[in-house]
Each structure stands twice: as C-alpha cells, then as structure tokens.
Amino acid sequence: MQWQTAAVTTTEPERTRTFAGAFDAICANVGSVVRGKDHVIRLAVTCLVAQGHLLVEDVPGVGKTTLAKALARSVKARFGRVQFTPDLLPSDVLGSTVWNQQDASFDFRPGPVFANLLLGDEINRASPKTQSALLEAMAEEQVTVDGTTYDLPRPFMVIATQNPLEHQGTFPLPESQLDRFLMRLSVGYPSRDDELALLREEDHDEMLGRLGPVAAAADVIRMSAHASRVHVAPALAEYLVDLADRSRRSPTFTLGMSPRAALGLLRAARVWAAAAGRDYVAPDDVKQLAAPVLAHRMVLAPEAQLRGLGATDAVADLLRSAPVPG
C-alpha cells in the first residue's frame, strides 16, 4: 500500500512511499543524531505509529531527552515540553481558566499538553498529584479542567523520561499510569566506537537543532490506519489471550497483563509487521515486543523478587510457558 505524504521539508519532498519506507525514513532521521541505538529507535517509532505513549528510563546523560526530541523533530507536528519538578502543579501541564476583564468572562488558556508530541522530562520528579494530571490525557486523548472537557490534537503521544527510582528526589509512577505507557525503553550506554564518534563529531546540540521533519502528523495517522488493517490470525489472537491468562494465574506475578496491555501488544505487533513489509502478524513479532510492552506493567510477587528475578526475565519465562501457534 502506498500513499502521498504531506509536504514537509525533507530531501525528498512529497514523495510516494510504502509503509516500510516511511517508517525507515523516520528511524534514519532519528538515528542521525542518536548513535548506535537502531533497535531502540525502531521501538520508539513503533510506539508512535501504534498510537501509544513511551516511557524512557535510564541513568542521567545517556540520551533520553535527545531521543525524545529527535523523534519529535522528525514529524512536522505541534511539540510541547514540560520539565517536571517537585513544585510543578497540574495546571502547569493541563492549562487553567482565567478571568477576562475585557468581556467579563472566564477564558481557558491551554497548557503544553495540547500538542501532538509532549515531552515530559524527568516525569518521576513531580509529585503524584501532578503525575496523575496526565492520566485522562493518555487514556482518552482529552483533558477536563473546571468541569469542561477539551479534546487533544491527534496524533497525541507522551514521551516521558525518568531516572531510575533509586536516584534521589524521585516519586515512583503508580501502576495505573505505568499501564498507560505502551512501552518502556532503556537507551543504555553507547558502544566504544559510537562514543568515540560522538566525541569527534561537531556540536551535538547544533546537529539536533538542524534536524528537520521527514513526515507530517497526517502521515502518522495514515500509517496507524494502515497498520490497523494488518491481518491477525485467530490462532495468534488466542496466543495473546493465553499469555494474558497465564500471567494472571502465575505465582510469579501479583499483577498480570491487563486487557489494555494485550491490546497494546497487538497494536505494536501490527506496526512491527508492517515495518517489515508484511501484511500479517507472526508470533515472532509478539515475542520481540513482549518485554518493552509488558515488563513495566506487571508486578512481580515478593517471592520472585527474593529470587532475584527481574521483570524482563519474568516476561521471557512467561513466553516460554505458552505454546506458540504454528
């Protein structure tokens, strides 16, 4: 399937591309400033096209914010940013109603959440009250302020970064909010060669500033619609339900897969398959995406934690326990 992209400032403006071509163009654009993280970039773009929200968790200084900003700059869309701090208020994110003396009425002044891509930097440094301000926006693509509901622009994606919980001055995200993130990724340290290239290249911030879009917001919406038509065999749907059921009955977890998690995994798998040039989802698509989609949503039982079992390892064990459809 092909479509005509919207006019944006690219080296090949208004070109006709396949889904895989458009997907690879966004990945390559992000990869021009985020070195040696091709797999992480493909997962982030998958999250965008699957209409999900992304949580990037890692130690300071490894490029979490650079990844988020590069992804936002690769799409010609409205961009908003919030630097989360302990004194940040919900109104600083959502907006507020103010009194207009000229016409003696209340006017709503929208906050930075009214964007296509919202970067929430160091989200776990804000108080739980401010963190919860994003719950409605992430789940329903709308916000309610002073009893009035306002729709958010589409596509709408929250790209949140956070430091590991053991760092000082952090507030853990509640399970209800973690479940609203389609994926959680870790950037990780670069390889030796990539770090040497990073030190030798020109000013990195200047390169990021020059990064231009290769797709428009309308392209992302069309890609999402295309991916939603990728075929899912009945046996594969039963496989996802089996994984969810096993996670809920497993003694390894005190909180298993939610229906939102199963739906999110299916959406991501459809995008992953389309990016590979296929019109059907394969079991391997589900396996490759299971850890970034599921590991942050499921709570390990105390006994599993005492054994030193990590969430990613627990998801891998879950995948091994379920028969794979032929």
VENHUZI-V335218 format. One record per helix or strand of 2 or more residues. SS is the DSSP state (A for helix, B for strand). FROM is the first residue (numbers start at 1). LEN is the number of residues. If there is no record, write none. Layout:
BEGIN
ss;from;len
SS;FROM;LEN
SS;FROM;LEN
END
This chain:
BEGIN
ss;from;len
B;2;3
B;16;3
A;19;13
A;38;12
B;54;4
A;64;10
B;75;2
B;79;5
A;90;5
B;95;6
B;105;6
B;117;5
A;123;3
A;128;13
B;142;4
B;148;4
B;157;6
A;175;4
B;183;3
A;192;9
A;204;7
B;215;2
A;217;11
A;234;16
B;253;3
A;259;17
A;283;12
B;299;2
A;302;5
A;311;11
END
